[in-house]
């Protein structure tokens, strides 16, 4: 079924909804899952699944521009200012 981490995220979201019901002086055991609540839970679940898969999507390559590697360094104080030239 789902990863236990996804279940934990979903449980945390439901806990937040129950706490919001308490703050609104409603019975947290009786709050009704409206369409908006179900949509929020589904969105949270999809985000959690994506976040869990995200490390697999990260590449180890550095930044590229038009398939040319870009070396990003820290500007030094003696570097001259750079003007942006557009045509």
Gaussian input, Z-matrix of N, CA and C with variables (Angstrom, degrees):
# hf/3-21g

backbone

0 1
 N
 C     1     B1
 C     2     B2     1     A1
 N     3     B3     2     A2     1     D1
 C     4     B4     3     A3     2     D2
 C     5     B5     4     A4     3     D3
 N     6     B6     5     A5     4     D4
 C     7     B7     6     A6     5     D5
 C     8     B8     7     A7     6     D6
 N     9     B9     8     A8     7     D7
 C    10    B10     9     A9     8     D8
 C    11    B11    10    A10     9     D9
 N    12    B12    11    A11    10    D10
 C    13    B13    12    A12    11    D11
 C    14    B14    13    A13    12    D12
 N    15    B15    14    A14    13    D13
 C    16    B16    15    A15    14    D14
 C    17    B17    16    A16    15    D15
 N    18    B18    17    A17    16    D16
 C    19    B19    18    A18    17    D17
 C    20    B20    19    A19    18    D18
 N    21    B21    20    A20    19    D19
 C    22    B22    21    A21    20    D20
 C    23    B23    22    A22    21    D21
 N    24    B24    23    A23    22    D22
 C    25    B25    24    A24    23    D23
 C    26    B26    25    A25    24    D24
 N    27    B27    26    A26    25    D25
 C    28    B28    27    A27    26    D26
 C    29    B29    28    A28    27    D27
 N    30    B30    29    A29    28    D28
 C    31    B31    30    A30    29    D29
 C    32    B32    31    A31    30    D30
 N    33    B33    32    A32    31    D31
 C    34    B34    33    A33    32    D32
 C    35    B35    34    A34    33    D33
 N    36    B36    35    A35    34    D34
 C    37    B37    36    A36    35    D35
 C    38    B38    37    A37    36    D36
 N    39    B39    38    A38    37    D37
 C    40    B40    39    A39    38    D38
 C    41    B41    40    A40    39    D39
 N    42    B42    41    A41    40    D40
 C    43    B43    42    A42    41    D41
 C    44    B44    43    A43    42    D42
 N    45    B45    44    A44    43    D43
 C    46    B46    45    A45    44    D44
 C    47    B47    46    A46    45    D45
 N    48    B48    47    A47    46    D46
 C    49    B49    48    A48    47    D47
 C    50    B50    49    A49    48    D48
 N    51    B51    50    A50    49    D49
 C    52    B52    51    A51    50    D50
 C    53    B53    52    A52    51    D51
 N    54    B54    53    A53    52    D52
 C    55    B55    54    A54    53    D53
 C    56    B56    55    A55    54    D54
 N    57    B57    56    A56    55    D55
 C    58    B58    57    A57    56    D56
 C    59    B59    58    A58    57    D57
 N    60    B60    59    A59    58    D58
 C    61    B61    60    A60    59    D59
 C    62    B62    61    A61    60    D60
 N    63    B63    62    A62    61    D61
 C    64    B64    63    A63    62    D62
 C    65    B65    64    A64    63    D63
 N    66    B66    65    A65    64    D64
 C    67    B67    66    A66    65    D65
 C    68    B68    67    A67    66    D66
 N    69    B69    68    A68    67    D67
 C    70    B70    69    A69    68    D68
 C    71    B71    70    A70    69    D69
 N    72    B72    71    A71    70    D70
 C    73    B73    72    A72    71    D71
 C    74    B74    73    A73    72    D72
 N    75    B75    74    A74    73    D73
 C    76    B76    75    A75    74    D74
 C    77    B77    76    A76    75    D75
 N    78    B78    77    A77    76    D76
 C    79    B79    78    A78    77    D77
 C    80    B80    79    A79    78    D78
 N    81    B81    80    A80    79    D79
 C    82    B82    81    A81    80    D80
 C    83    B83    82    A82    81    D81
 N    84    B84    83    A83    82    D82
 C    85    B85    84    A84    83    D83
 C    86    B86    85    A85    84    D84
 N    87    B87    86    A86    85    D85
 C    88    B88    87    A87    86    D86
 C    89    B89    88    A88    87    D87
 N    90    B90    89    A89    88    D88
 C    91    B91    90    A90    89    D89
 C    92    B92    91    A91    90    D90
 N    93    B93    92    A92    91    D91
 C    94    B94    93    A93    92    D92
 C    95    B95    94    A94    93    D93
 N    96    B96    95    A95    94    D94
 C    97    B97    96    A96    95    D95
 C    98    B98    97    A97    96    D96
 N    99    B99    98    A98    97    D97
 C   100   B100    99    A99    98    D98
 C   101   B101   100   A100    99    D99
 N   102   B102   101   A101   100   D100
 C   103   B103   102   A102   101   D101
 C   104   B104   103   A103   102   D102
 N   105   B105   104   A104   103   D103
 C   106   B106   105   A105   104   D104
 C   107   B107   106   A106   105   D105
 N   108   B108   107   A107   106   D106
 C   109   B109   108   A108   107   D107
 C   110   B110   109   A109   108   D108
 N   111   B111   110   A110   109   D109
 C   112   B112   111   A111   110   D110
 C   113   B113   112   A112   111   D111
 N   114   B114   113   A113   112   D112
 C   115   B115   114   A114   113   D113
 C   116   B116   115   A115   114   D114
 N   117   B117   116   A116   115   D115
 C   118   B118   117   A117   116   D116
 C   119   B119   118   A118   117   D117
 N   120   B120   119   A119   118   D118
 C   121   B121   120   A120   119   D119
 C   122   B122   121   A121   120   D120
 N   123   B123   122   A122   121   D121
 C   124   B124   123   A123   122   D122
 C   125   B125   124   A124   123   D123
 N   126   B126   125   A125   124   D124
 C   127   B127   126   A126   125   D125
 C   128   B128   127   A127   126   D126
 N   129   B129   128   A128   127   D127
 C   130   B130   129   A129   128   D128
 C   131   B131   130   A130   129   D129
 N   132   B132   131   A131   130   D130
 C   133   B133   132   A132   131   D131
 C   134   B134   133   A133   132   D132
 N   135   B135   134   A134   133   D133
 C   136   B136   135   A135   134   D134
 C   137   B137   136   A136   135   D135
 N   138   B138   137   A137   136   D136
 C   139   B139   138   A138   137   D137
 C   140   B140   139   A139   138   D138
 N   141   B141   140   A140   139   D139
 C   142   B142   141   A141   140   D140
 C   143   B143   142   A142   141   D141
 N   144   B144   143   A143   142   D142
 C   145   B145   144   A144   143   D143
 C   146   B146   145   A145   144   D144
 N   147   B147   146   A146   145   D145
 C   148   B148   147   A147   146   D146
 C   149   B149   148   A148   147   D147
 N   150   B150   149   A149   148   D148
 C   151   B151   150   A150   149   D149
 C   152   B152   151   A151   150   D150
 N   153   B153   152   A152   151   D151
 C   154   B154   153   A153   152   D152
 C   155   B155   154   A154   153   D153
 N   156   B156   155   A155   154   D154
 C   157   B157   156   A156   155   D155
 C   158   B158   157   A157   156   D156
 N   159   B159   158   A158   157   D157
 C   160   B160   159   A159   158   D158
 C   161   B161   160   A160   159   D159
 N   162   B162   161   A161   160   D160
 C   163   B163   162   A162   161   D161
 C   164   B164   163   A163   162   D162
 N   165   B165   164   A164   163   D163
 C   166   B166   165   A165   164   D164
 C   167   B167   166   A166   165   D165
 N   168   B168   167   A167   166   D166
 C   169   B169   168   A168   167   D167
 C   170   B170   169   A169   168   D168
 N   171   B171   170   A170   169   D169
 C   172   B172   171   A171   170   D170
 C   173   B173   172   A172   171   D171
 N   174   B174   173   A173   172   D172
 C   175   B175   174   A174   173   D173
 C   176   B176   175   A175   174   D174
 N   177   B177   176   A176   175   D175
 C   178   B178   177   A177   176   D176
 C   179   B179   178   A178   177   D177
 N   180   B180   179   A179   178   D178
 C   181   B181   180   A180   179   D179
 C   182   B182   181   A181   180   D180
 N   183   B183   182   A182   181   D181
 C   184   B184   183   A183   182   D182
 C   185   B185   184   A184   183   D183
 N   186   B186   185   A185   184   D184
 C   187   B187   186   A186   185   D185
 C   188   B188   187   A187   186   D186
 N   189   B189   188   A188   187   D187
 C   190   B190   189   A189   188   D188
 C   191   B191   190   A190   189   D189
 N   192   B192   191   A191   190   D190
 C   193   B193   192   A192   191   D191
 C   194   B194   193   A193   192   D192
 N   195   B195   194   A194   193   D193
 C   196   B196   195   A195   194   D194
 C   197   B197   196   A196   195   D195
 N   198   B198   197   A197   196   D196
 C   199   B199   198   A198   197   D197
 C   200   B200   199   A199   198   D198
 N   201   B201   200   A200   199   D199
 C   202   B202   201   A201   200   D200
 C   203   B203   202   A202   201   D201
 N   204   B204   203   A203   202   D202
 C   205   B205   204   A204   203   D203
 C   206   B206   205   A205   204   D204
 N   207   B207   206   A206   205   D205
 C   208   B208   207   A207   206   D206
 C   209   B209   208   A208   207   D207
 N   210   B210   209   A209   208   D208
 C   211   B211   210   A210   209   D209
 C   212   B212   211   A211   210   D210
 N   213   B213   212   A212   211   D211
 C   214   B214   213   A213   212   D212
 C   215   B215   214   A214   213   D213
 N   216   B216   215   A215   214   D214
 C   217   B217   216   A216   215   D215
 C   218   B218   217   A217   216   D216
 N   219   B219   218   A218   217   D217
 C   220   B220   219   A219   218   D218
 C   221   B221   220   A220   219   D219
 N   222   B222   221   A221   220   D220
 C   223   B223   222   A222   221   D221
 C   224   B224   223   A223   222   D222
 N   225   B225   224   A224   223   D223
 C   226   B226   225   A225   224   D224
 C   227   B227   226   A226   225   D225
 N   228   B228   227   A227   226   D226
 C   229   B229   228   A228   227   D227
 C   230   B230   229   A229   228   D228
 N   231   B231   230   A230   229   D229
 C   232   B232   231   A231   230   D230
 C   233   B233   232   A232   231   D231
 N   234   B234   233   A233   232   D232
 C   235   B235   234   A234   233   D233
 C   236   B236   235   A235   234   D234
 N   237   B237   236   A236   235   D235
 C   238   B238   237   A237   236   D236
 C   239   B239   238   A238   237   D237
 N   240   B240   239   A239   238   D238
 C   241   B241   240   A240   239   D239
 C   242   B242   241   A241   240   D240
 N   243   B243   242   A242   241   D241
 C   244   B244   243   A243   242   D242
 C   245   B245   244   A244   243   D243
 N   246   B246   245   A245   244   D244
 C   247   B247   246   A246   245   D245
 C   248   B248   247   A247   246   D246
 N   249   B249   248   A248   247   D247
 C   250   B250   249   A249   248   D248
 C   251   B251   250   A250   249   D249
 N   252   B252   251   A251   250   D250
 C   253   B253   252   A252   251   D251
 C   254   B254   253   A253   252   D252
 N   255   B255   254   A254   253   D253
 C   256   B256   255   A255   254   D254
 C   257   B257   256   A256   255   D255
 N   258   B258   257   A257   256   D256
 C   259   B259   258   A258   257   D257
 C   260   B260   259   A259   258   D258

   B1=1.4477
   B2=1.5251
   B3=1.3379
   B4=1.4523
   B5=1.5164
   B6=1.2969
   B7=1.4496
   B8=1.5282
   B9=1.3245
   B10=1.4683
   B11=1.5225
   B12=1.3411
   B13=1.4686
   B14=1.5224
   B15=1.3219
   B16=1.4653
   B17=1.5229
   B18=1.3307
   B19=1.4648
   B20=1.5173
   B21=1.3321
   B22=1.4659
   B23=1.5247
   B24=1.3280
   B25=1.4650
   B26=1.5254
   B27=1.3172
   B28=1.4598
   B29=1.5315
   B30=1.3324
   B31=1.4638
   B32=1.5248
   B33=1.3319
   B34=1.4656
   B35=1.5250
   B36=1.3273
   B37=1.4660
   B38=1.5344
   B39=1.3100
   B40=1.4617
   B41=1.5281
   B42=1.3344
   B43=1.4679
   B44=1.5272
   B45=1.3426
   B46=1.4679
   B47=1.5302
   B48=1.3280
   B49=1.4639
   B50=1.5286
   B51=1.3329
   B52=1.4636
   B53=1.5201
   B54=1.3407
   B55=1.4655
   B56=1.5274
   B57=1.3294
   B58=1.4629
   B59=1.5273
   B60=1.3229
   B61=1.4659
   B62=1.5263
   B63=1.3354
   B64=1.4676
   B65=1.5228
   B66=1.3338
   B67=1.4656
   B68=1.5297
   B69=1.3187
   B70=1.4685
   B71=1.5329
   B72=1.3489
   B73=1.4741
   B74=1.5308
   B75=1.3015
   B76=1.4632
   B77=1.5221
   B78=1.2924
   B79=1.4563
   B80=1.5271
   B81=1.3385
   B82=1.4630
   B83=1.5213
   B84=1.3429
   B85=1.4587
   B86=1.5224
   B87=1.3321
   B88=1.4625
   B89=1.5209
   B90=1.3307
   B91=1.4575
   B92=1.5185
   B93=1.2926
   B94=1.4620
   B95=1.5198
   B96=1.3318
   B97=1.4571
   B98=1.5209
   B99=1.2989
   B100=1.4569
   B101=1.5203
   B102=1.3068
   B103=1.4652
   B104=1.5219
   B105=1.3360
   B106=1.4684
   B107=1.5224
   B108=1.3209
   B109=1.4630
   B110=1.5164
   B111=1.3248
   B112=1.4602
   B113=1.5239
   B114=1.3285
   B115=1.4633
   B116=1.5182
   B117=1.3439
   B118=1.4666
   B119=1.5210
   B120=1.3261
   B121=1.4630
   B122=1.5228
   B123=1.3267
   B124=1.4644
   B125=1.5211
   B126=1.3428
   B127=1.4640
   B128=1.5207
   B129=1.3327
   B130=1.4630
   B131=1.5211
   B132=1.3187
   B133=1.4538
   B134=1.5241
   B135=1.3361
   B136=1.4619
   B137=1.5211
   B138=1.3548
   B139=1.4621
   B140=1.5146
   B141=1.3225
   B142=1.4648
   B143=1.5213
   B144=1.3253
   B145=1.4605
   B146=1.5193
   B147=1.3519
   B148=1.4589
   B149=1.5218
   B150=1.3544
   B151=1.4591
   B152=1.5177
   B153=1.3210
   B154=1.4580
   B155=1.5210
   B156=1.3287
   B157=1.4599
   B158=1.5217
   B159=1.3302
   B160=1.4588
   B161=1.5264
   B162=1.3468
   B163=1.4676
   B164=1.5206
   B165=1.3308
   B166=1.4623
   B167=1.5198
   B168=1.3405
   B169=1.4572
   B170=1.5260
   B171=1.3268
   B172=1.4623
   B173=1.5235
   B174=1.3127
   B175=1.4573
   B176=1.5161
   B177=1.2852
   B178=1.4575
   B179=1.5206
   B180=1.3215
   B181=1.4566
   B182=1.5185
   B183=1.3300
   B184=1.4527
   B185=1.5123
   B186=1.3265
   B187=1.4629
   B188=1.5259
   B189=1.3301
   B190=1.4679
   B191=1.5235
   B192=1.3297
   B193=1.4556
   B194=1.5106
   B195=1.3308
   B196=1.4660
   B197=1.5260
   B198=1.3361
   B199=1.4660
   B200=1.5235
   B201=1.3214
   B202=1.4673
   B203=1.5257
   B204=1.3377
   B205=1.4643
   B206=1.5253
   B207=1.3179
   B208=1.4597
   B209=1.5197
   B210=1.3133
   B211=1.4573
   B212=1.5187
   B213=1.3119
   B214=1.4549
   B215=1.5142
   B216=1.3056
   B217=1.4553
   B218=1.5136
   B219=1.2895
   B220=1.4580
   B221=1.5180
   B222=1.3526
   B223=1.4612
   B224=1.5291
   B225=1.2905
   B226=1.4645
   B227=1.5232
   B228=1.3022
   B229=1.4627
   B230=1.5190
   B231=1.3361
   B232=1.4605
   B233=1.5270
   B234=1.3430
   B235=1.4617
   B236=1.5258
   B237=1.3325
   B238=1.4687
   B239=1.5303
   B240=1.3274
   B241=1.4674
   B242=1.5293
   B243=1.2895
   B244=1.4619
   B245=1.5194
   B246=1.3426
   B247=1.4613
   B248=1.5215
   B249=1.3068
   B250=1.4516
   B251=1.5234
   B252=1.3219
   B253=1.4598
   B254=1.5211
   B255=1.3265
   B256=1.4633
   B257=1.5200
   B258=1.3025
   B259=1.4707
   B260=1.4907
   A1=108.96
   A2=117.62
   A3=120.78
   A4=110.69
   A5=114.96
   A6=121.88
   A7=108.27
   A8=117.21
   A9=119.98
   A10=111.67
   A11=117.57
   A12=119.98
   A13=110.49
   A14=117.20
   A15=120.76
   A16=109.33
   A17=116.68
   A18=120.36
   A19=110.75
   A20=117.23
   A21=120.91
   A22=110.89
   A23=116.77
   A24=120.42
   A25=109.95
   A26=116.61
   A27=120.69
   A28=110.95
   A29=117.00
   A30=120.61
   A31=110.84
   A32=116.59
   A33=120.47
   A34=110.17
   A35=117.08
   A36=121.04
   A37=110.17
   A38=116.93
   A39=120.19
   A40=110.69
   A41=116.89
   A42=120.41
   A43=110.43
   A44=116.59
   A45=120.25
   A46=111.02
   A47=116.81
   A48=120.20
   A49=111.02
   A50=116.98
   A51=120.25
   A52=110.58
   A53=117.42
   A54=120.62
   A55=110.77
   A56=116.78
   A57=120.22
   A58=110.14
   A59=116.73
   A60=120.49
   A61=110.55
   A62=117.24
   A63=121.01
   A64=109.79
   A65=116.60
   A66=120.86
   A67=111.21
   A68=116.78
   A69=120.80
   A70=111.53
   A71=115.68
   A72=122.67
   A73=111.84
   A74=115.30
   A75=121.09
   A76=107.77
   A77=116.52
   A78=120.89
   A79=108.42
   A80=118.58
   A81=119.88
   A82=112.98
   A83=117.58
   A84=119.65
   A85=111.87
   A86=117.06
   A87=119.90
   A88=113.24
   A89=118.26
   A90=116.84
   A91=109.10
   A92=114.17
   A93=121.09
   A94=109.00
   A95=115.75
   A96=119.98
   A97=108.61
   A98=115.65
   A99=119.83
   A100=108.86
   A101=116.08
   A102=120.41
   A103=110.38
   A104=116.88
   A105=119.76
   A106=110.80
   A107=117.12
   A108=120.76
   A109=110.47
   A110=116.41
   A111=119.76
   A112=111.25
   A113=116.65
   A114=120.17
   A115=110.42
   A116=116.83
   A117=120.35
   A118=110.82
   A119=117.18
   A120=120.26
   A121=111.31
   A122=116.67
   A123=120.18
   A124=110.69
   A125=116.87
   A126=121.13
   A127=110.43
   A128=117.03
   A129=120.88
   A130=110.66
   A131=116.16
   A132=120.53
   A133=110.74
   A134=117.28
   A135=120.43
   A136=110.90
   A137=116.82
   A138=119.85
   A139=111.07
   A140=116.39
   A141=120.11
   A142=110.21
   A143=117.24
   A144=120.06
   A145=110.74
   A146=117.56
   A147=120.29
   A148=110.21
   A149=117.35
   A150=120.52
   A151=111.42
   A152=117.08
   A153=119.93
   A154=111.06
   A155=117.45
   A156=121.23
   A157=112.30
   A158=118.00
   A159=122.04
   A160=113.73
   A161=120.47
   A162=117.89
   A163=113.16
   A164=116.79
   A165=118.96
   A166=111.82
   A167=117.13
   A168=120.63
   A169=112.72
   A170=116.91
   A171=120.64
   A172=109.34
   A173=116.24
   A174=120.26
   A175=108.86
   A176=115.93
   A177=120.60
   A178=112.06
   A179=117.10
   A180=119.96
   A181=109.48
   A182=114.68
   A183=119.57
   A184=110.89
   A185=117.42
   A186=119.97
   A187=111.57
   A188=115.09
   A189=120.68
   A190=108.97
   A191=115.08
   A192=121.89
   A193=107.17
   A194=116.42
   A195=122.41
   A196=110.24
   A197=115.58
   A198=124.03
   A199=113.56
   A200=117.17
   A201=121.84
   A202=106.96
   A203=117.95
   A204=119.12
   A205=111.27
   A206=115.62
   A207=121.19
   A208=107.78
   A209=116.25
   A210=120.79
   A211=107.69
   A212=116.36
   A213=120.37
   A214=107.69
   A215=114.79
   A216=119.78
   A217=110.59
   A218=115.02
   A219=120.54
   A220=107.96
   A221=118.84
   A222=119.56
   A223=110.42
   A224=114.69
   A225=120.57
   A226=108.67
   A227=116.00
   A228=120.65
   A229=112.61
   A230=117.72
   A231=119.95
   A232=112.77
   A233=118.01
   A234=120.16
   A235=109.31
   A236=116.88
   A237=118.81
   A238=109.97
   A239=117.43
   A240=119.12
   A241=110.56
   A242=115.64
   A243=121.46
   A244=108.56
   A245=115.92
   A246=121.09
   A247=108.78
   A248=115.81
   A249=121.14
   A250=108.38
   A251=116.07
   A252=121.03
   A253=108.12
   A254=116.04
   A255=120.29
   A256=108.80
   A257=115.80
   A258=119.89
   A259=109.77
   D1=-127.42
   D2=-179.41
   D3=-91.16
   D4=156.26
   D5=173.34
   D6=-66.06
   D7=146.26
   D8=-178.90
   D9=-63.12
   D10=-27.52
   D11=177.27
   D12=-67.72
   D13=-37.59
   D14=177.42
   D15=-66.24
   D16=-41.95
   D17=177.14
   D18=-60.40
   D19=-38.95
   D20=179.38
   D21=-65.03
   D22=-40.75
   D23=178.62
   D24=-64.61
   D25=-43.08
   D26=179.27
   D27=-64.49
   D28=-41.39
   D29=178.18
   D30=-63.48
   D31=-39.54
   D32=178.93
   D33=-64.17
   D34=-40.79
   D35=178.75
   D36=-62.87
   D37=-43.61
   D38=179.18
   D39=-65.20
   D40=-36.30
   D41=176.68
   D42=-62.77
   D43=-42.07
   D44=178.41
   D45=-62.45
   D46=-40.09
   D47=178.25
   D48=-64.24
   D49=-39.21
   D50=178.11
   D51=-66.57
   D52=-40.49
   D53=177.79
   D54=-64.62
   D55=-35.94
   D56=176.78
   D57=-65.45
   D58=-35.75
   D59=177.44
   D60=-65.49
   D61=-38.70
   D62=177.31
   D63=-63.94
   D64=-45.18
   D65=-179.35
   D66=-62.39
   D67=-31.72
   D68=179.43
   D69=-87.37
   D70=11.15
   D71=179.45
   D72=59.39
   D73=40.47
   D74=174.03
   D75=-113.81
   D76=157.83
   D77=178.53
   D78=-73.96
   D79=115.11
   D80=-176.27
   D81=-64.28
   D82=-22.04
   D83=179.79
   D84=-79.21
   D85=-13.39
   D86=-174.01
   D87=-116.12
   D88=9.21
   D89=-178.97
   D90=-67.55
   D91=140.57
   D92=-174.84
   D93=-94.04
   D94=135.00
   D95=177.18
   D96=-77.77
   D97=98.57
   D98=176.88
   D99=-77.30
   D100=173.79
   D101=177.91
   D102=-59.96
   D103=-37.99
   D104=179.84
   D105=-66.13
   D106=-39.59
   D107=178.59
   D108=-64.48
   D109=-45.22
   D110=178.80
   D111=-63.01
   D112=-38.60
   D113=177.34
   D114=-64.18
   D115=-42.35
   D116=178.76
   D117=-63.03
   D118=-41.24
   D119=177.82
   D120=-64.51
   D121=-41.94
   D122=179.10
   D123=-63.80
   D124=-42.45
   D125=179.00
   D126=-63.01
   D127=-42.90
   D128=178.52
   D129=-61.54
   D130=-41.97
   D131=179.86
   D132=-64.60
   D133=-44.07
   D134=179.06
   D135=-63.17
   D136=-41.43
   D137=177.93
   D138=-63.28
   D139=-41.94
   D140=-179.61
   D141=-63.18
   D142=-43.21
   D143=178.37
   D144=-63.07
   D145=-41.14
   D146=179.26
   D147=-65.92
   D148=-43.52
   D149=-179.76
   D150=-62.29
   D151=-34.70
   D152=178.41
   D153=-71.26
   D154=-30.48
   D155=178.54
   D156=-85.86
   D157=-16.09
   D158=-173.67
   D159=-55.60
   D160=-41.65
   D161=-179.76
   D162=-58.34
   D163=-29.35
   D164=178.33
   D165=-73.97
   D166=-20.10
   D167=-177.98
   D168=-87.73
   D169=-13.31
   D170=-177.22
   D171=-76.06
   D172=131.53
   D173=175.79
   D174=-98.53
   D175=157.38
   D176=-179.26
   D177=-91.40
   D178=0.73
   D179=178.74
   D180=-74.14
   D181=150.90
   D182=176.84
   D183=-77.47
   D184=-178.68
   D185=179.43
   D186=-64.62
   D187=145.29
   D188=-178.18
   D189=-128.44
   D190=150.13
   D191=171.59
   D192=-133.36
   D193=115.03
   D194=-177.88
   D195=52.60
   D196=45.94
   D197=179.43
   D198=62.62
   D199=20.55
   D200=175.75
   D201=-111.86
   D202=123.98
   D203=179.63
   D204=-62.50
   D205=139.75
   D206=178.89
   D207=-109.41
   D208=126.62
   D209=177.04
   D210=-94.42
   D211=111.71
   D212=-179.37
   D213=-99.14
   D214=119.17
   D215=179.25
   D216=-122.26
   D217=176.70
   D218=178.16
   D219=-88.07
   D220=126.85
   D221=179.74
   D222=-65.13
   D223=138.07
   D224=178.98
   D225=-93.27
   D226=157.96
   D227=-179.11
   D228=-63.72
   D229=-29.30
   D230=-177.81
   D231=-89.13
   D232=1.18
   D233=176.68
   D234=-71.78
   D235=135.49
   D236=178.29
   D237=-69.88
   D238=154.05
   D239=177.10
   D240=-64.30
   D241=149.71
   D242=-178.16
   D243=-108.39
   D244=129.05
   D245=176.74
   D246=-96.12
   D247=138.78
   D248=176.87
   D249=-83.64
   D250=123.20
   D251=-178.61
   D252=-110.91
   D253=123.81
   D254=176.17
   D255=-121.12
   D256=153.25
   D257=179.51
   D258=-123.72

